[in-house]
């Protein structure tokens, strides 16, 4: 579909627009997760392939190029992505695979063909860190000696995971995240209840999938963490386990709570759970830094197993009992 820019992307777009006629052949878009990098990339693709753009390079949305792109049938565009839609029950799950060398080879072949529309050809690679080593090296060869009139747009959510050689072949552009007010405004116009709490939990990045069931169970957890009891812990572990969510979800929730305790202990406002500031402050007031580090260490040790089929209920009971001990010995 056609996407406009997000409200906070105007300045970044103006910067790119000013050099539109001398764009590099490879652009790497970086920035925080959930701030609209893919959105920006799609808009750039549209601007590059539009056949009747405005003087300021705004795509028209009506020409044949724009229409084909909207339908996903533009002959001069390739989207290299490992995201597969898998329908599980009723929900479509976006599952991340790796980008393999065959997919890159097909895109390189496309890049060296002559264009159908006598214009540019555009290749979007997203997320670029999903390329395995062979795929990345194959792409590198084409970035080193790029064909004329082809623009490669790479999007990364994890710049450190990209080959340094790939990064050095691209013009890197760090996209600005929205300010807090802009992000809140964006969520409010979408009618999101509890926008402040959710925005804080998502580190200020407003493009997250709504997950009301998770939000409800997270609220229960925060109440439990403020005043843990053994019986409450056992009930909670059973309730979470029923949801069949990965352990990683719970680890994230608890990790953010512990980080907020650490901030409160240093007289700093909580980052992830600002609405629970007083409960966090109470726990932090009696917290021993060494005990907090030990507990964070135990969570980190479990992180690699966040998506394994461990017995989630048992893991939760163990971690929460560790937390209870920590809480009692504050």
C-alpha positions as CSV (number, residue, x, y, z in Angstrom):
1,X,0.0,0.0,0.0
2,X,0.9,3.7,-0.2
3,X,2.4,5.1,3.0
4,X,2.8,8.7,3.9
5,X,5.6,9.8,6.1
6,X,5.1,9.7,9.9
7,X,4.7,13.2,11.5
8,X,8.2,13.1,13.1
9,X,10.0,12.2,9.8
10,X,9.6,15.6,8.1
11,X,13.1,16.9,8.9
12,X,14.8,13.6,7.9
13,X,12.8,13.6,4.6
14,X,13.8,17.3,3.9
15,X,17.4,16.4,4.4
16,X,17.2,13.5,1.9
17,X,15.1,15.5,-0.5
18,X,17.7,18.3,-0.7
19,X,20.1,15.8,-2.2
20,X,17.6,13.7,-4.2
21,X,19.3,14.3,-7.6
22,X,22.6,13.0,-6.3
23,X,21.5,10.1,-4.1
24,X,24.1,7.5,-3.4
25,X,23.5,4.0,-4.9
26,X,23.2,2.5,-1.4
27,X,21.5,4.0,1.7
28,X,21.4,2.4,5.1
29,X,18.6,3.5,7.3
30,X,19.3,3.0,11.0
31,X,17.5,4.0,14.2
32,X,15.5,2.7,17.2
33,X,13.0,-0.1,16.8
34,X,9.4,1.0,16.6
35,X,10.1,4.4,15.2
36,X,9.1,3.9,11.6
37,X,12.2,3.1,9.6
38,X,10.3,0.7,7.3
39,X,7.7,3.4,6.8
40,X,10.4,5.9,5.7
41,X,12.0,3.3,3.5
42,X,8.7,2.5,1.7
43,X,8.1,6.3,1.1
44,X,11.6,6.7,-0.3
45,X,11.0,3.7,-2.7
46,X,7.7,5.3,-3.8
47,X,9.5,8.7,-4.4
48,X,12.2,6.9,-6.4
49,X,9.7,5.0,-8.6
50,X,7.0,7.7,-9.0
51,X,6.7,8.8,-12.7
52,X,5.0,12.1,-11.9
53,X,6.5,13.4,-8.7
54,X,6.0,17.0,-7.4
55,X,8.9,19.4,-7.7
56,X,9.9,18.6,-4.1
57,X,9.9,14.8,-5.0
58,X,6.7,14.0,-3.2
59,X,5.3,10.9,-5.0
60,X,2.0,11.5,-6.7
61,X,0.3,8.2,-5.7
62,X,-1.7,8.1,-9.0
63,X,0.7,7.3,-11.8
64,X,1.3,3.8,-13.2
65,X,4.5,3.5,-11.1
66,X,2.7,4.4,-7.9
67,X,-0.2,2.2,-8.6
68,X,2.0,-0.9,-9.4
69,X,4.0,-0.3,-6.3
70,X,0.7,-0.2,-4.2
71,X,-0.4,-3.5,-5.8
72,X,3.0,-5.0,-5.2
73,X,3.6,-5.6,-8.9
74,X,6.2,-2.9,-9.8
75,X,8.6,-4.6,-12.3
76,X,11.5,-2.3,-11.1
77,X,11.2,-3.0,-7.4
78,X,12.4,-5.9,-5.3
79,X,11.8,-6.3,-1.6
80,X,14.3,-8.7,0.1
81,X,12.9,-9.7,3.5
82,X,12.9,-12.8,5.6
83,X,9.5,-12.1,7.1
84,X,7.0,-14.8,6.3
85,X,3.4,-14.5,7.2
86,X,2.3,-17.8,8.9
87,X,-1.3,-18.2,9.8
88,X,-1.5,-19.8,13.2
89,X,-5.0,-20.3,14.4
90,X,-6.6,-17.0,13.5
91,X,-3.6,-14.7,13.9
92,X,-1.0,-14.2,11.2
93,X,2.4,-14.4,12.8
94,X,5.4,-12.6,11.2
95,X,8.2,-15.1,11.5
96,X,11.8,-14.1,11.0
97,X,14.0,-16.3,8.9
98,X,17.4,-15.6,7.5
99,X,18.0,-14.1,4.1
100,X,20.0,-16.7,2.1
101,X,22.4,-16.3,-0.8
102,X,19.9,-17.5,-3.4
103,X,17.6,-14.6,-2.6
104,X,20.5,-12.2,-2.9
105,X,21.6,-13.7,-6.2
106,X,18.1,-13.3,-7.7
107,X,18.1,-9.6,-6.6
108,X,21.6,-9.1,-8.1
109,X,20.4,-10.6,-11.4
110,X,17.5,-8.1,-11.3
111,X,19.8,-5.2,-10.6
112,X,21.9,-5.9,-13.7
113,X,18.8,-6.2,-16.1
114,X,17.8,-3.0,-17.9
115,X,14.8,-1.3,-16.3
116,X,11.3,-1.9,-17.6
117,X,10.2,1.7,-17.2
118,X,13.5,3.4,-18.4
119,X,13.9,4.7,-14.8
120,X,15.5,3.6,-11.7
121,X,15.4,0.1,-10.2
122,X,15.1,-0.1,-6.4
123,X,16.0,-2.9,-4.1
124,X,14.9,-2.8,-0.4
125,X,16.6,-5.1,2.0
126,X,14.9,-5.3,5.4
127,X,16.1,-6.1,8.0
128,X,19.6,-6.1,6.6
129,X,21.0,-7.9,9.6
130,X,18.9,-11.0,8.6
131,X,21.4,-11.8,5.7
132,X,23.6,-14.7,6.6
133,X,27.3,-14.3,5.9
134,X,27.2,-15.7,2.4
135,X,24.3,-13.5,1.5
136,X,25.9,-10.4,2.9
137,X,29.2,-11.1,1.0
138,X,27.3,-11.6,-2.2
139,X,25.5,-8.3,-1.8
140,X,28.8,-6.6,-0.9
141,X,30.2,-7.5,-4.3
142,X,27.4,-5.7,-6.0
143,X,27.6,-2.7,-3.7
144,X,31.3,-2.4,-4.5
145,X,30.6,-2.1,-8.3
146,X,27.0,-1.1,-8.5
147,X,25.1,-1.0,-11.8
148,X,23.9,2.4,-13.0
149,X,20.4,3.6,-11.9
150,X,19.9,1.1,-9.2
151,X,19.4,2.2,-5.6
152,X,19.8,-0.2,-2.7
153,X,17.9,0.8,0.5
154,X,19.0,-1.2,3.5
155,X,17.1,-1.0,6.8
156,X,18.6,-2.2,10.0
157,X,17.3,-2.5,13.6
158,X,20.7,-3.8,14.8
159,X,23.6,-1.8,13.2
160,X,26.2,-3.7,15.2
161,X,25.2,-7.0,13.6
162,X,26.0,-5.8,10.0
163,X,29.3,-6.5,8.4
164,X,31.5,-3.4,8.7
165,X,32.3,-3.6,5.0
166,X,28.5,-3.4,4.1
167,X,28.2,-0.3,6.4
168,X,31.2,1.4,4.7
169,X,29.6,0.9,1.3
170,X,26.4,2.6,2.2
171,X,25.5,6.2,3.1
172,X,24.2,5.8,6.6
173,X,21.3,7.8,7.7
174,X,20.2,7.7,11.4
175,X,16.4,8.4,11.5
176,X,15.1,10.6,14.3
177,X,12.8,9.0,16.8
178,X,9.7,11.0,17.7
179,X,9.8,13.3,20.8
180,X,7.6,12.2,23.7
181,X,4.8,14.6,22.9
182,X,4.8,13.6,19.2
183,X,4.7,10.0,20.0
184,X,1.8,10.5,22.5
185,X,-0.1,12.5,20.0
186,X,0.3,9.8,17.4
187,X,-1.0,7.1,19.8
188,X,-3.9,9.4,20.9
189,X,-5.0,10.0,17.3
190,X,-5.1,6.2,17.0
191,X,-7.4,6.1,19.9
192,X,-5.1,4.1,22.2
193,X,-6.1,3.9,25.8
194,X,-3.3,4.0,28.4
195,X,-1.0,5.6,25.8
196,X,1.4,7.1,28.4
197,X,2.1,3.8,30.2
198,X,2.4,1.8,27.0
199,X,4.8,4.4,25.4
200,X,7.0,4.3,28.5
201,X,7.0,0.4,28.5
202,X,8.0,0.5,24.8
203,X,11.0,2.8,25.4
204,X,9.2,5.8,23.8
205,X,8.8,4.0,20.4
206,X,5.1,4.3,19.3
207,X,4.9,1.7,16.6
208,X,4.2,-1.4,18.6
209,X,1.5,-4.0,18.0
210,X,-1.4,-3.6,20.4
211,X,-1.4,-6.6,22.8
212,X,-4.2,-6.1,25.3
213,X,-4.0,-9.6,26.8
214,X,-0.3,-9.1,27.5
215,X,-0.9,-5.6,28.9
216,X,-3.5,-7.0,31.3
217,X,-1.2,-9.8,32.6
218,X,1.7,-7.4,32.8
219,X,-0.4,-5.1,35.1
220,X,-1.1,-8.1,37.3
221,X,2.6,-8.9,37.5
222,X,3.5,-5.3,38.5
223,X,1.0,-5.6,41.4
224,X,2.5,-8.9,42.5
225,X,6.1,-7.4,42.3
226,X,5.1,-4.5,44.5
227,X,4.1,-7.0,47.2
228,X,5.0,-10.6,46.4
229,X,3.5,-13.6,48.2
230,X,4.3,-17.2,47.6
231,X,0.7,-18.1,46.8
232,X,0.3,-15.2,44.5
233,X,3.5,-16.3,42.7
234,X,2.2,-19.8,42.1
235,X,-1.1,-18.6,40.8
236,X,0.6,-16.1,38.5
237,X,3.0,-18.6,37.0
238,X,0.1,-20.9,36.2
239,X,-1.9,-18.0,34.6
240,X,1.0,-16.9,32.5
241,X,1.8,-20.5,31.4
242,X,-1.8,-20.9,30.2
243,X,-1.2,-18.2,27.6
244,X,1.5,-20.2,25.8
245,X,3.7,-17.1,25.4
246,X,7.4,-17.5,25.3
247,X,9.5,-17.0,28.4
248,X,11.2,-14.0,26.7
249,X,8.0,-12.0,27.2
250,X,8.1,-12.4,31.0
251,X,11.8,-11.9,31.2
252,X,11.4,-8.5,29.4
253,X,8.7,-7.4,31.8
254,X,10.7,-8.3,34.9
255,X,13.9,-7.0,33.5
256,X,12.4,-3.6,33.0
257,X,11.0,-3.6,36.6
258,X,14.5,-4.4,38.0
259,X,16.1,-1.7,35.9
260,X,13.5,0.8,37.2
261,X,14.3,-0.3,40.8
262,X,18.0,0.4,40.0
263,X,17.1,3.9,38.8
264,X,14.9,4.6,41.8
265,X,17.7,3.5,44.1
266,X,19.8,6.2,42.5
267,X,17.0,8.8,43.1
268,X,16.2,8.8,39.3
269,X,12.7,8.6,37.9
270,X,11.7,5.1,36.5
271,X,11.9,4.7,32.7
272,X,9.5,1.8,31.9
273,X,6.9,1.9,34.6
274,X,6.5,5.6,35.6
275,X,2.9,5.0,36.9
276,X,4.4,2.6,39.5
277,X,7.0,5.1,40.8
278,X,5.9,4.9,44.4
279,X,5.9,1.1,44.6
280,X,9.3,1.0,42.9
281,X,10.6,3.6,45.3
282,X,9.5,1.5,48.3
283,X,11.3,-1.5,47.0
284,X,14.4,0.5,46.0
285,X,14.6,2.2,49.4
286,X,15.7,-1.0,51.0
287,X,17.5,-2.7,48.1
288,X,21.0,-3.9,48.3
289,X,22.8,-3.2,45.0
290,X,24.7,-6.5,45.0
291,X,21.4,-8.5,45.4
292,X,19.8,-6.5,42.5
293,X,22.8,-7.2,40.3
294,X,22.7,-10.9,41.2
295,X,19.0,-11.1,40.2
296,X,19.6,-9.2,37.0
297,X,22.5,-11.7,36.3
298,X,20.1,-14.6,36.7
299,X,17.7,-13.1,34.2
300,X,20.5,-12.6,31.7
301,X,21.5,-16.2,32.1
302,X,18.0,-17.2,31.1
303,X,17.7,-14.8,28.1
304,X,19.2,-17.3,25.6
305,X,16.4,-19.7,26.4
306,X,13.6,-17.1,26.0
307,X,12.2,-18.8,23.0
308,X,13.0,-22.4,23.9
309,X,10.3,-24.8,24.9
310,X,11.5,-24.9,28.5
311,X,8.8,-25.6,31.1
312,X,7.7,-21.9,31.4
313,X,5.7,-22.4,34.5
314,X,8.6,-23.9,36.4
315,X,11.0,-21.1,35.2
316,X,8.5,-18.4,36.3
317,X,8.1,-20.0,39.7
318,X,11.8,-20.2,40.2
319,X,12.5,-16.6,39.1
320,X,9.6,-15.1,41.1
321,X,10.7,-17.1,44.2
322,X,14.2,-15.6,43.7
323,X,12.5,-12.2,43.5
324,X,10.5,-12.9,46.7
325,X,13.8,-13.8,48.5
326,X,15.4,-10.6,47.2
327,X,12.3,-8.6,48.2
328,X,12.2,-10.1,51.8
329,X,16.0,-9.5,52.3
330,X,16.0,-6.0,51.1
